[in-house]
């Protein structure tokens, strides 16, 4: 007898690399979800510990008609390559990417599914998450939601784990950039917002818990990975260059320059003054289209200089002012 085709509403796609100590909690948080039908795609990305075996054991334990599990063994190293491989085999109408060292909070999938079945059928659903530090409680992120990509450049709206995307939207973006090593979700989120026509923000309790730990990529310094961070920003600039509407492009450039100024401050905070000056100059140089200076560039330049100094002195929360002025 032919097995009926499986059509999950959501596919959760998780790259896995050497996470044997943290992965069991992540998998348990998946097993506890009540939303159905759902699919889990675990992509073992060349692990040298027991992570691959843990993925296979989870499939054996959990694979059911309305909760199906796929395990891939992807030889090409890199989380973005693993995410793209997982997306290719996934079957969900919507996809939700997240990381193997974090946890879904109770009923998160069911809450997202409820929103996905609204009449407007949004392409993008975004939601709050929490960051659990090593020495403190759960801190809610992001600070606010806006579907405008310039707002994302000023203070990131979308992260790897706080967006559920219609399959066609992911396809239209071209997927995750395979060669980026830092700020991958920042760059991907920007492309998502450039393409999104309908977006929905879910309020309430966090849906997801990010666990800060010693091996976390997001916990690394800025100066040591500056080449990778600049690569992500340069990829974003290529997308901005392709925007035809001058007013829209100007708003994106103001947000883009602010990100460089913020990075200049972070590098200054780490004690690298010369690099900070170079990054700030890149921010100031971004405020033109061809040979034409964009609107509000004088205001933006003043804000960039203040941002590099303020962030470099340990200041936080300047994005609130930038949101209003840029």
Backbone as CSV, one residue per row, in Angstrom:
resi,resn,N_x,N_y,N_z,CA_x,CA_y,CA_z,C_x,C_y,C_z
1,UNK,0.845,-1.190,0.000,0.000,0.000,0.000,0.888,1.250,0.000
2,UNK,0.535,2.233,-0.817,1.326,3.450,-0.925,1.140,4.322,0.311
3,UNK,2.237,4.806,0.858,2.180,5.702,2.008,1.738,7.085,1.550
4,UNK,0.729,7.687,2.211,0.277,9.020,1.814,1.413,10.037,1.911
5,UNK,1.422,10.990,0.978,2.443,12.038,1.007,2.278,12.885,2.265
6,UNK,3.390,13.289,2.835,3.374,14.088,4.065,3.487,15.562,3.695
7,UNK,2.560,16.377,4.202,2.539,17.805,3.908,2.506,18.586,5.216
8,UNK,3.643,18.722,5.880,3.659,19.446,7.151,3.414,20.937,6.950
9,UNK,2.806,21.558,7.945,2.640,23.005,7.896,3.989,23.689,8.107
10,UNK,4.785,23.170,9.045,6.084,23.764,9.366,7.175,22.699,9.324
11,UNK,8.300,23.058,8.724,9.528,22.265,8.844,10.523,23.056,9.683
12,UNK,11.030,22.428,10.729,12.072,23.035,11.558,13.416,22.483,11.102
13,UNK,14.332,23.369,10.722,15.598,22.972,10.112,16.739,23.372,11.034
14,UNK,17.538,22.379,11.440,18.550,22.598,12.470,19.899,22.030,12.028
15,UNK,20.896,22.885,11.769,22.247,22.374,11.534,22.881,21.946,12.851
16,UNK,23.641,20.868,12.810,24.236,20.317,14.037,25.722,20.085,13.798
17,UNK,26.545,20.636,14.692,27.986,20.376,14.609,28.559,20.294,16.018
18,UNK,28.953,19.082,16.407,29.629,18.846,17.695,28.906,19.506,18.871
19,UNK,27.655,19.107,19.067,26.845,19.670,20.142,26.326,18.573,21.078
20,UNK,27.106,17.528,21.298,26.595,16.384,22.049,26.162,16.743,23.467
21,UNK,26.742,17.780,24.076,26.361,18.120,25.454,25.097,18.968,25.509
22,UNK,24.862,19.795,24.492,23.701,20.690,24.492,22.531,20.151,23.674
23,UNK,22.826,19.299,22.698,21.795,18.819,21.778,20.649,18.075,22.458
24,UNK,20.890,17.239,23.478,19.755,16.534,24.094,18.653,17.466,24.594
25,UNK,19.010,18.594,25.219,17.991,19.541,25.675,17.241,20.156,24.501
26,UNK,17.959,20.448,23.423,17.311,20.988,22.223,16.303,19.991,21.667
27,UNK,16.714,18.734,21.549,15.824,17.703,21.007,14.634,17.455,21.922
28,UNK,14.851,17.485,23.223,13.731,17.323,24.161,12.722,18.457,24.009
29,UNK,13.215,19.675,23.741,12.290,20.798,23.558,11.468,20.635,22.285
30,UNK,12.026,19.967,21.271,11.272,19.651,20.061,10.224,18.585,20.336
31,UNK,10.636,17.554,21.049,9.724,16.445,21.344,8.516,16.904,22.150
32,UNK,8.678,17.957,22.946,7.596,18.440,23.803,6.596,19.326,23.069
33,UNK,6.870,19.687,21.819,5.963,20.573,21.089,4.657,19.867,20.747
34,UNK,3.570,20.622,20.752,2.242,20.049,20.509,1.709,20.350,19.111
35,UNK,2.303,21.277,18.383,1.802,21.633,17.057,1.977,20.505,16.060
36,UNK,0.964,20.272,15.260,0.981,19.232,14.241,0.188,19.719,13.008
37,UNK,0.555,19.249,11.784,1.679,18.364,11.465,2.974,19.165,11.322
38,UNK,4.057,18.593,11.799,5.346,19.266,11.715,6.438,18.285,11.321
39,UNK,7.494,18.846,10.787,8.647,18.066,10.352,9.897,18.667,10.983
40,UNK,10.808,17.802,11.386,12.108,18.231,11.896,13.182,17.706,10.946
41,UNK,14.025,18.611,10.458,15.144,18.226,9.597,16.434,18.541,10.345
42,UNK,17.152,17.499,10.759,18.423,17.642,11.467,19.555,17.411,10.472
43,UNK,20.441,18.389,10.347,21.538,18.286,9.383,22.850,18.176,10.149
44,UNK,23.363,16.953,10.258,24.656,16.729,10.914,25.751,17.219,9.975
45,UNK,26.464,18.252,10.411,27.396,18.957,9.533,28.848,18.529,9.792
46,UNK,29.083,17.211,9.678,30.443,16.705,9.845,30.891,16.587,11.286
47,UNK,29.964,16.336,12.199,30.318,16.231,13.621,31.313,15.102,13.857
48,UNK,32.235,15.340,14.788,33.202,14.311,15.171,32.909,13.750,16.556
49,UNK,31.829,14.198,17.179,31.418,13.642,18.470,30.166,12.795,18.255
50,UNK,29.346,12.646,19.273,28.175,11.771,19.190,26.933,12.467,18.643
51,UNK,27.063,13.687,18.127,25.892,14.442,17.679,25.097,13.705,16.606
52,UNK,25.794,13.128,15.625,25.099,12.403,14.566,24.288,11.243,15.103
53,UNK,24.844,10.503,16.059,24.116,9.384,16.665,22.902,9.870,17.452
54,UNK,23.037,11.013,18.119,21.900,11.578,18.851,20.772,11.959,17.896
55,UNK,21.125,12.479,16.734,20.112,12.815,15.730,19.381,11.563,15.248
56,UNK,20.131,10.518,14.950,19.514,9.269,14.479,18.627,8.653,15.562
57,UNK,19.069,8.720,16.809,18.262,8.181,17.907,16.969,8.970,18.073
58,UNK,17.037,10.281,17.867,15.829,11.111,17.949,14.844,10.724,16.850
59,UNK,15.341,10.476,15.654,14.471,10.046,14.562,13.788,8.724,14.907
60,UNK,14.547,7.776,15.427,13.980,6.477,15.804,12.908,6.630,16.873
61,UNK,13.148,7.520,17.819,12.225,7.698,18.943,10.974,8.478,18.561
62,UNK,11.106,9.482,17.693,10.023,10.445,17.510,9.285,10.347,16.183
63,UNK,9.856,9.698,15.171,9.260,9.715,13.834,7.866,9.095,13.846
64,UNK,6.849,9.895,13.514,5.445,9.464,13.513,4.748,10.056,12.290
65,UNK,3.529,9.594,11.982,2.846,10.121,10.797,2.662,11.634,10.796
66,UNK,2.441,12.249,11.966,2.214,13.699,12.007,3.395,14.473,12.596
67,UNK,4.495,13.777,12.883,5.718,14.400,13.407,6.879,13.629,12.796
68,UNK,7.289,14.048,11.612,8.296,13.275,10.895,9.674,13.919,11.022
69,UNK,10.680,13.062,11.063,12.059,13.499,11.290,12.937,13.014,10.140
70,UNK,13.691,13.926,9.568,14.719,13.572,8.591,16.090,13.900,9.183
71,UNK,17.060,13.029,8.942,18.444,13.284,9.354,19.323,13.255,8.112
72,UNK,20.017,14.364,7.870,20.971,14.448,6.770,22.381,14.465,7.341
73,UNK,23.315,13.937,6.578,24.727,14.036,6.937,25.405,14.829,5.821
74,UNK,25.577,16.131,6.078,26.083,17.075,5.077,27.599,17.230,5.223
75,UNK,28.372,16.793,4.212,29.835,16.842,4.341,30.429,18.240,4.191
76,UNK,29.720,19.156,3.515,30.248,20.510,3.344,30.077,21.295,4.639
77,UNK,31.180,21.656,5.264,31.116,22.334,6.546,30.587,23.751,6.391
78,UNK,29.884,24.201,7.424,29.324,25.546,7.435,27.840,25.495,7.713
79,UNK,27.402,26.278,8.707,25.994,26.245,9.101,25.076,26.666,7.962
80,UNK,25.492,27.643,7.157,24.632,28.090,6.062,24.473,27.019,4.995
81,UNK,25.549,26.308,4.697,25.444,25.197,3.742,24.499,24.133,4.288
82,UNK,24.590,23.867,5.592,23.709,22.876,6.208,22.254,23.343,6.173
83,UNK,22.012,24.629,6.430,20.640,25.148,6.373,20.067,25.015,4.966
84,UNK,20.862,25.350,3.972,20.384,25.235,2.590,20.110,23.786,2.216
85,UNK,20.971,22.867,2.660,20.746,21.442,2.380,19.472,20.961,3.054
86,UNK,19.252,21.382,4.293,18.036,21.008,4.993,16.799,21.563,4.324
87,UNK,16.891,22.794,3.843,15.743,23.398,3.156,15.389,22.618,1.896
88,UNK,16.387,22.159,1.162,16.138,21.452,-0.091,15.325,20.176,0.109
89,UNK,15.511,19.487,1.228,14.775,18.233,1.444,13.520,18.436,2.289
90,UNK,13.352,19.609,2.868,12.190,19.852,3.728,10.916,19.910,2.888
91,UNK,9.784,19.673,3.555,8.508,19.614,2.840,7.468,20.590,3.382
92,UNK,7.824,21.392,4.352,6.854,22.271,4.982,6.414,23.427,4.100
93,UNK,5.146,23.850,4.311,4.679,25.070,3.656,5.462,26.278,4.170
94,UNK,5.848,26.201,5.446,6.671,27.223,6.087,7.912,26.548,6.664
95,UNK,8.975,27.318,6.803,10.197,26.783,7.406,10.637,27.689,8.549
96,UNK,11.217,27.050,9.545,11.699,27.747,10.740,13.102,27.217,11.005
97,UNK,14.093,28.072,10.847,15.484,27.697,11.095,15.836,28.005,12.549
98,UNK,16.554,27.104,13.176,17.151,27.479,14.458,18.380,26.630,14.745
99,UNK,18.993,26.878,15.889,20.320,26.333,16.171,20.270,25.178,17.160
100,UNK,21.280,24.328,17.077,21.281,23.082,17.843,21.664,23.264,19.302
101,UNK,22.030,24.482,19.700,22.380,24.712,21.105,21.309,25.513,21.841
102,UNK,20.150,25.711,21.208,19.082,26.505,21.811,17.838,25.653,22.024
103,UNK,16.793,26.261,22.600,15.609,25.475,22.958,14.333,26.201,22.546
104,UNK,13.377,25.422,22.037,12.025,25.939,21.846,11.305,25.939,23.189
105,UNK,10.591,27.001,23.469,9.810,27.057,24.698,8.460,26.383,24.474
106,UNK,7.778,25.947,25.549,6.553,25.145,25.407,5.502,25.796,24.507
107,UNK,4.893,24.973,23.653,3.787,25.350,22.770,4.161,26.388,21.717
108,UNK,5.447,26.617,21.495,5.849,27.625,20.509,5.373,27.274,19.105
109,UNK,5.531,26.019,18.700,5.118,25.620,17.354,3.612,25.774,17.198
110,UNK,2.849,25.375,18.196,1.391,25.506,18.128,0.978,26.970,18.019
111,UNK,1.650,27.857,18.740,1.333,29.289,18.683,1.620,29.861,17.298
112,UNK,2.731,29.450,16.706,3.054,29.924,15.362,2.069,29.353,14.346
113,UNK,1.731,28.077,14.474,0.781,27.462,13.547,-0.571,28.159,13.575
114,UNK,-1.002,28.536,14.751,-2.281,29.249,14.870,-2.247,30.547,14.062
115,UNK,-1.134,31.254,14.135,-1.005,32.506,13.388,-0.913,32.259,11.883
116,UNK,-0.273,31.169,11.486,-0.111,30.873,10.065,-1.435,30.570,9.380
117,UNK,-2.413,30.157,10.131,-3.696,29.784,9.548,-4.696,30.940,9.522
118,UNK,-4.222,32.149,9.785,-5.077,33.322,9.649,-5.411,33.559,8.178
119,UNK,-6.528,34.243,7.907,-6.934,34.455,6.504,-5.888,35.169,5.658
120,UNK,-5.113,36.096,6.270,-4.149,36.861,5.468,-2.923,36.053,5.069
121,UNK,-2.694,34.904,5.712,-1.607,33.990,5.349,-0.294,34.726,5.092
122,UNK,0.311,35.310,6.132,1.523,36.115,5.930,2.701,35.295,5.420
123,UNK,3.572,35.966,4.671,4.800,35.316,4.196,5.808,35.135,5.324
124,UNK,5.798,36.071,6.253,6.777,36.102,7.336,6.064,36.292,8.659
125,UNK,6.367,35.428,9.611,5.933,35.640,10.986,7.185,35.750,11.840
126,UNK,7.264,36.826,12.606,8.399,37.031,13.508,7.884,37.099,14.935
127,UNK,8.755,36.797,15.888,8.295,36.672,17.273,9.462,36.898,18.220
128,UNK,9.178,37.220,19.473,10.248,37.475,20.443,10.934,36.188,20.882
129,UNK,12.175,36.333,21.308,12.911,35.220,21.900,13.629,35.730,23.136
130,UNK,14.215,34.816,23.882,14.941,35.195,25.086,16.371,34.700,25.029
131,UNK,17.290,35.499,25.560,18.696,35.104,25.670,18.989,34.807,27.130
132,UNK,19.419,33.579,27.406,19.761,33.206,28.774,21.276,33.257,28.927
133,UNK,21.746,34.249,29.661,23.175,34.401,29.885,23.701,33.372,30.861
134,UNK,25.017,33.341,30.975,25.638,32.375,31.876,25.422,32.744,33.336
135,UNK,25.154,34.017,33.602,25.028,34.461,34.991,23.735,35.220,35.272
136,UNK,22.788,35.208,34.334,21.555,35.955,34.579,20.371,35.230,33.957
137,UNK,19.194,35.848,34.051,17.974,35.228,33.571,17.735,35.480,32.090
138,UNK,16.483,35.285,31.691,16.100,35.376,30.289,15.862,36.837,29.907
139,UNK,16.596,37.326,28.893,16.444,38.695,28.405,15.722,38.668,27.067
140,UNK,14.644,39.418,26.974,13.797,39.401,25.783,14.448,40.177,24.635
141,UNK,14.348,39.630,23.415,14.791,40.261,22.180,13.782,39.897,21.081
142,UNK,13.715,40.640,19.949,14.355,41.931,19.746,13.621,43.031,20.491
143,UNK,14.165,44.239,20.427,13.568,45.337,21.168,12.244,45.791,20.559
144,UNK,12.122,45.668,19.242,10.901,46.089,18.554,10.841,45.375,17.213
145,UNK,9.665,45.439,16.550,9.542,44.813,15.240,9.163,45.861,14.214
146,UNK,9.831,45.812,13.076,9.491,46.624,11.918,9.813,45.799,10.688
147,UNK,8.928,45.835,9.703,9.179,45.101,8.468,10.005,45.913,7.480
148,UNK,10.415,47.125,7.859,11.240,47.943,6.965,12.694,47.489,7.086
149,UNK,13.333,47.153,5.979,14.711,46.645,6.069,15.699,47.656,6.642
150,UNK,15.425,48.959,6.522,16.328,49.954,7.116,16.329,49.846,8.632
151,UNK,15.176,49.551,9.226,15.106,49.368,10.681,15.943,48.174,11.112
152,UNK,15.949,47.132,10.301,16.764,45.944,10.591,18.250,46.289,10.578
153,UNK,18.665,47.195,9.692,20.070,47.592,9.637,20.477,48.367,10.880
154,UNK,19.566,49.160,11.414,19.871,49.965,12.597,19.953,49.097,13.847
155,UNK,18.982,48.238,14.048,18.985,47.300,15.178,18.266,46.043,14.715
156,UNK,18.961,44.907,14.607,18.397,43.728,13.943,17.026,43.319,14.462
157,UNK,16.129,43.108,13.522,14.765,42.669,13.807,14.667,41.152,13.714
158,UNK,15.336,40.582,12.718,15.262,39.144,12.459,16.580,38.470,12.815
159,UNK,16.474,37.345,13.505,17.613,36.487,13.815,17.323,35.103,13.247
160,UNK,18.306,34.231,13.301,18.131,32.887,12.755,16.836,32.253,13.219
161,UNK,16.539,32.407,14.500,15.527,31.596,15.151,14.199,32.297,15.396
162,UNK,14.049,33.584,15.066,12.796,34.265,15.418,11.956,34.609,14.205
163,UNK,12.089,33.815,13.140,11.262,34.033,11.956,10.817,32.698,11.377
164,UNK,9.558,32.649,11.003,8.995,31.493,10.298,8.589,31.995,8.918
165,UNK,9.098,31.362,7.876,9.038,31.913,6.523,8.285,30.995,5.573
166,UNK,7.453,31.599,4.743,6.807,30.832,3.687,7.877,30.285,2.734
167,UNK,7.659,29.081,2.307,8.668,28.401,1.481,9.064,29.244,0.266
168,UNK,8.070,29.818,-0.394,8.343,30.598,-1.599,9.175,31.850,-1.291
169,UNK,9.021,32.389,-0.086,9.814,33.558,0.296,11.293,33.185,0.407
170,UNK,11.579,32.050,1.028,12.975,31.597,1.126,13.555,31.387,-0.270
171,UNK,12.775,30.774,-1.143,13.252,30.531,-2.512,13.557,31.842,-3.229
172,UNK,12.713,32.851,-3.018,12.909,34.134,-3.706,14.153,34.870,-3.226
173,UNK,14.605,34.598,-2.003,15.811,35.251,-1.484,17.091,34.589,-1.976
174,UNK,16.981,33.353,-2.457,18.167,32.594,-2.843,18.762,31.779,-1.717
175,UNK,18.110,31.788,-0.545,18.601,30.992,0.580,19.727,31.687,1.328
176,UNK,20.355,30.942,2.208,21.431,31.470,3.046,22.718,31.597,2.234
177,UNK,23.445,32.678,2.461,24.712,32.884,1.749,25.715,31.835,2.237
178,UNK,26.217,30.976,1.361,27.032,29.838,1.821,28.413,30.213,2.333
179,UNK,28.883,31.424,2.036,30.274,31.760,2.345,30.441,32.733,3.507
180,UNK,29.365,33.089,4.177,29.475,34.027,5.293,29.672,33.273,6.601
181,UNK,30.559,33.800,7.450,30.889,33.134,8.715,30.390,33.890,9.942
182,UNK,30.062,35.171,9.816,29.492,35.959,10.916,28.379,36.845,10.366
183,UNK,27.436,37.173,11.236,26.280,37.996,10.866,25.521,37.401,9.674
184,UNK,25.511,36.051,9.608,24.797,35.403,8.508,23.301,35.700,8.569
185,UNK,22.729,35.627,9.781,21.295,35.859,9.905,20.947,37.331,9.705
186,UNK,21.866,38.224,10.047,21.664,39.652,9.794,21.547,39.906,8.293
187,UNK,22.449,39.313,7.521,22.424,39.477,6.063,21.208,38.788,5.451
188,UNK,20.906,37.577,5.906,19.746,36.851,5.385,18.453,37.585,5.743
189,UNK,18.354,38.055,6.980,17.159,38.783,7.402,16.925,40.030,6.579
190,UNK,17.995,40.717,6.204,17.856,41.898,5.347,17.256,41.520,4.000
191,UNK,17.756,40.449,3.392,17.210,40.013,2.099,15.758,39.570,2.234
192,UNK,15.433,38.921,3.346,14.047,38.514,3.589,13.131,39.731,3.619
193,UNK,13.523,40.766,4.353,12.677,41.954,4.466,12.580,42.717,3.149
194,UNK,13.617,42.667,2.318,13.530,43.282,0.993,12.464,42.611,0.134
195,UNK,12.258,41.313,0.335,11.328,40.544,-0.498,9.931,40.418,0.105
196,UNK,9.798,40.646,1.406,8.541,40.371,2.097,7.447,41.357,1.699
197,UNK,6.277,40.816,1.379,5.098,41.641,1.102,4.155,41.692,2.299
198,UNK,4.046,40.585,3.025,3.133,40.528,4.179,3.876,39.943,5.369
199,UNK,3.872,40.676,6.479,4.585,40.245,7.682,3.679,40.387,8.889
200,UNK,3.911,39.542,9.868,3.101,39.528,11.085,4.041,39.371,12.277
201,UNK,3.788,40.146,13.334,4.586,40.076,14.561,3.724,39.495,15.665
202,UNK,4.201,38.446,16.323,3.470,37.808,17.409,3.960,38.352,18.744
203,UNK,3.049,38.870,19.525,3.391,39.395,20.843,3.359,38.265,21.875
204,UNK,3.645,38.618,23.103,3.523,37.656,24.194,4.855,37.109,24.653
205,UNK,4.792,35.948,25.266,5.979,35.324,25.843,6.980,34.934,24.757
206,UNK,8.269,34.871,25.086,9.257,34.411,24.104,8.929,33.008,23.589
207,UNK,9.310,32.763,22.353,9.066,31.480,21.713,10.297,30.577,21.778
208,UNK,11.404,31.132,22.128,12.670,30.457,21.877,13.695,30.944,22.885
209,UNK,14.553,30.044,23.336,15.588,30.412,24.304,16.969,30.194,23.705
210,UNK,17.714,31.278,23.579,19.102,31.218,23.123,19.990,31.046,24.344
211,UNK,20.808,30.008,24.334,21.685,29.752,25.479,23.087,30.275,25.183
212,UNK,23.493,31.264,25.948,24.840,31.816,25.819,25.824,30.872,26.507
213,UNK,26.849,30.453,25.792,27.830,29.528,26.365,29.190,29.791,25.743
214,UNK,30.197,29.140,26.260,31.584,29.448,25.888,31.866,29.225,24.408
215,UNK,31.186,28.260,23.769,31.461,27.947,22.368,30.543,28.673,21.396
216,UNK,29.703,29.557,21.897,28.748,30.256,21.043,29.471,31.204,20.096
217,UNK,29.138,31.122,18.798,29.752,32.011,17.808,29.378,33.460,18.091
218,UNK,28.123,33.687,18.482,27.659,35.052,18.716,28.354,35.696,19.904
219,UNK,29.029,34.898,20.735,29.715,35.446,21.891,31.151,35.870,21.611
220,UNK,31.608,35.729,20.367,32.982,36.090,20.031,33.128,37.604,19.922
221,UNK,34.388,38.076,19.971,34.657,39.491,19.829,34.464,39.959,18.393
222,UNK,34.547,41.274,18.210,34.325,41.866,16.888,35.628,42.009,16.105
223,UNK,36.669,42.492,16.749,37.908,42.760,16.026,38.505,41.485,15.441
224,UNK,38.448,40.383,16.192,39.051,39.140,15.715,38.338,38.586,14.490
225,UNK,37.075,38.946,14.312,36.301,38.457,13.170,35.922,39.577,12.211
226,UNK,36.685,40.644,12.211,36.306,41.830,11.449,36.164,41.546,9.958
227,UNK,37.031,40.717,9.413,36.945,40.383,7.983,35.594,39.750,7.670
228,UNK,35.146,38.831,8.517,33.869,38.154,8.279,32.692,39.116,8.438
229,UNK,32.761,40.002,9.422,31.687,40.973,9.631,31.592,41.933,8.443
230,UNK,32.732,42.384,7.960,32.731,43.281,6.805,32.221,42.570,5.555
231,UNK,32.516,41.286,5.413,31.987,40.530,4.273,30.465,40.557,4.260
232,UNK,29.854,40.380,5.425,28.393,40.402,5.497,27.850,41.777,5.128
233,UNK,28.492,42.828,5.632,28.045,44.183,5.301,28.233,44.483,3.813
234,UNK,29.303,43.999,3.223,29.517,44.216,1.793,28.466,43.494,0.953
235,UNK,28.035,42.322,1.399,26.958,41.614,0.694,25.660,42.414,0.752
236,UNK,25.394,43.020,1.901,24.205,43.864,2.034,24.296,45.066,1.095
237,UNK,25.476,45.663,0.997,25.649,46.824,0.099,25.352,46.448,-1.344
238,UNK,25.728,45.254,-1.756,25.424,44.819,-3.119,23.924,44.791,-3.362
239,UNK,23.168,44.374,-2.351,21.708,44.358,-2.480,21.154,45.778,-2.544
240,UNK,21.688,46.665,-1.720,21.223,48.052,-1.730,21.498,48.696,-3.087
241,UNK,22.642,48.395,-3.671,22.989,48.961,-4.977,21.968,48.584,-6.048
242,UNK,21.289,47.457,-5.865,20.304,47.022,-6.848,18.926,47.629,-6.676
243,UNK,18.718,48.431,-5.626,17.423,49.083,-5.395,17.289,50.270,-6.340
244,UNK,16.151,50.389,-7.018,15.979,51.426,-8.034,15.392,52.720,-7.480
245,UNK,14.501,52.632,-6.513,13.869,53.828,-5.959,14.879,54.608,-5.109
246,UNK,15.157,55.857,-5.481,16.212,56.619,-4.808,15.882,56.925,-3.355
247,UNK,14.628,57.237,-3.037,14.270,57.548,-1.649,14.404,56.310,-0.763
248,UNK,13.947,55.167,-1.286,14.067,53.915,-0.537,15.541,53.553,-0.362
249,UNK,16.306,53.704,-1.441,17.739,53.404,-1.366,18.421,54.309,-0.352
250,UNK,18.037,55.589,-0.311,18.648,56.519,0.641,18.382,56.089,2.077
251,UNK,17.159,55.631,2.358,16.844,55.175,3.719,17.673,53.951,4.086
252,UNK,17.882,53.066,3.112,18.710,51.883,3.357,20.168,52.269,3.588
253,UNK,20.665,53.219,2.821,22.057,53.646,2.982,22.286,54.307,4.335
254,UNK,21.302,55.070,4.816,21.458,55.680,6.139,21.529,54.606,7.224
255,UNK,20.689,53.571,7.102,20.748,52.466,8.055,22.031,51.666,7.926
256,UNK,22.463,51.464,6.695,23.705,50.725,6.420,24.910,51.454,7.017
257,UNK,24.982,52.754,6.821,26.078,53.525,7.391,26.080,53.479,8.906
258,UNK,24.878,53.489,9.498,24.786,53.415,10.958,25.376,52.099,11.469
259,UNK,25.166,51.013,10.737,25.716,49.724,11.163,27.243,49.763,11.164
260,UNK,27.833,50.411,10.159,29.293,50.562,10.135,29.762,51.408,11.314
261,UNK,29.032,52.488,11.605,29.412,53.355,12.727,29.314,52.609,14.051
262,UNK,28.271,51.794,14.185,28.109,50.987,15.393,29.257,49.991,15.532
263,UNK,29.627,49.359,14.417,30.758,48.429,14.435,32.052,49.167,14.791
264,UNK,32.198,50.392,14.293,33.373,51.198,14.646,33.447,51.398,16.154
265,UNK,32.294,51.662,16.775,32.269,51.828,18.221,32.614,50.553,18.963
266,UNK,32.106,49.427,18.495,32.378,48.150,19.152,33.860,47.790,19.072
267,UNK,34.468,48.078,17.930,35.901,47.811,17.766,36.716,48.767,18.641
268,UNK,36.275,50.017,18.734,36.949,50.976,19.626,36.854,50.516,21.074
269,UNK,35.714,49.976,21.450,35.524,49.479,22.812,36.506,48.358,23.132
270,UNK,36.904,47.602,22.107,37.882,46.525,22.287,39.326,47.028,22.214
271,UNK,39.498,48.354,22.066,40.833,48.936,22.136,41.548,49.140,20.821
272,UNK,40.829,49.047,19.696,41.471,49.143,18.383,41.052,50.451,17.710
273,UNK,41.733,51.529,18.072,41.339,52.868,17.646,41.514,53.081,16.147
274,UNK,42.618,52.631,15.574,42.858,52.855,14.148,41.817,52.144,13.292
275,UNK,41.512,50.902,13.630,40.472,50.176,12.897,39.129,50.881,13.051
276,UNK,38.866,51.398,14.232,37.617,52.115,14.470,37.502,53.329,13.554
277,UNK,38.581,54.082,13.399,38.566,55.251,12.509,38.274,54.831,11.066
278,UNK,38.874,53.743,10.640,38.646,53.261,9.261,37.187,52.888,9.046
279,UNK,36.605,52.184,10.017,35.212,51.764,9.901,34.273,52.969,9.906
280,UNK,34.567,53.952,10.745,33.743,55.161,10.764,33.818,55.883,9.423
281,UNK,34.991,55.934,8.828,35.112,56.583,7.521,34.288,55.843,6.472
282,UNK,34.247,54.518,6.552,33.401,53.744,5.640,31.942,54.133,5.817
283,UNK,31.522,54.331,7.064,30.153,54.780,7.333,29.891,56.128,6.675
284,UNK,30.792,57.067,6.842,30.612,58.413,6.291,30.607,58.395,4.763
285,UNK,31.416,57.517,4.181,31.510,57.436,2.720,30.294,56.764,2.082
286,UNK,29.455,56.130,2.892,28.326,55.369,2.338,27.147,56.254,1.954
287,UNK,27.190,57.530,2.312,26.008,58.392,2.189,25.916,59.076,0.832
288,UNK,26.039,58.304,-0.227,25.899,58.872,-1.565,25.384,57.808,-2.518
289,UNK,24.697,58.287,-3.562,24.274,57.432,-4.671,24.980,57.979,-5.908
290,UNK,25.959,57.243,-6.397,26.800,57.795,-7.454,27.587,58.970,-6.899
291,UNK,27.452,60.130,-7.563,28.141,61.341,-7.095,27.209,62.246,-6.295
292,UNK,25.987,61.795,-6.044,25.001,62.614,-5.350,24.923,62.229,-3.874
293,UNK,25.047,63.226,-3.001,24.868,62.986,-1.570,23.389,62.768,-1.287
294,UNK,23.063,61.770,-0.474,21.657,61.449,-0.227,21.048,62.436,0.767
295,UNK,19.721,62.419,0.826,18.990,63.294,1.741,19.356,62.977,3.193
296,UNK,19.385,64.016,4.012,19.637,63.936,5.449,21.035,63.392,5.761
297,UNK,21.961,63.553,4.834,23.303,63.011,5.056,24.063,63.789,6.128
298,UNK,23.838,65.108,6.236,24.534,65.889,7.260,24.139,65.419,8.652
299,UNK,22.835,65.215,8.851,22.345,64.688,10.125,22.924,63.302,10.383
300,UNK,22.928,62.458,9.346,23.431,61.089,9.502,24.910,61.083,9.882
301,UNK,25.698,61.937,9.261,27.134,61.966,9.575,27.380,62.352,11.026
302,UNK,26.613,63.327,11.511,26.752,63.702,12.913,26.389,62.562,13.844
303,UNK,25.319,61.850,13.495,24.899,60.715,14.315,25.940,59.600,14.268
304,UNK,26.531,59.349,13.103,27.543,58.300,12.984,28.742,58.594,13.889
305,UNK,29.196,59.844,13.867,30.348,60.202,14.706,30.019,60.028,16.188
306,UNK,28.817,60.456,16.556,28.408,60.296,17.951,28.281,58.816,18.297
307,UNK,27.731,58.027,17.378,27.547,56.588,17.602,28.887,55.905,17.854
308,UNK,29.884,56.186,17.009,31.194,55.545,17.169,31.798,55.895,18.525
309,UNK,31.622,57.153,18.960,32.141,57.549,20.272,31.331,56.917,21.401
310,UNK,30.000,56.991,21.297,29.113,56.539,22.376,29.225,55.029,22.592
311,UNK,29.141,54.258,21.511,29.269,52.802,21.616,30.681,52.441,22.068
312,UNK,31.671,53.182,21.577,33.049,52.930,21.981,33.306,53.200,23.449
313,UNK,32.450,54.020,24.059,32.563,54.300,25.493,31.719,53.352,26.335
314,UNK,31.084,52.369,25.669,30.268,51.395,26.393,28.796,51.723,26.422
315,UNK,28.375,52.755,25.687,26.964,53.140,25.665,26.100,52.141,24.915
316,UNK,24.833,52.074,25.288,23.896,51.142,24.655,22.573,51.856,24.389
317,UNK,21.774,51.290,23.475,20.425,51.779,23.241,20.314,52.953,22.289
318,UNK,21.402,53.316,21.602,21.354,54.464,20.698,20.455,54.212,19.495
319,UNK,20.155,52.957,19.209,19.288,52.631,18.078,17.939,53.340,18.190
320,UNK,17.489,53.609,19.417,16.199,54.289,19.592,16.229,55.679,18.963
321,UNK,17.318,56.396,19.162,17.474,57.709,18.542,17.670,57.572,17.038
322,UNK,18.478,56.603,16.629,18.729,56.398,15.199,17.442,56.060,14.460
323,UNK,16.576,55.267,15.068,15.286,54.929,14.464,14.495,56.181,14.111
324,UNK,14.540,57.170,14.983,13.756,58.390,14.783,14.414,59.341,13.792
325,UNK,15.739,59.416,13.809,16.436,60.414,13.011,16.757,59.955,11.598
326,UNK,16.971,58.654,11.414,17.401,58.170,10.103,16.231,57.717,9.245
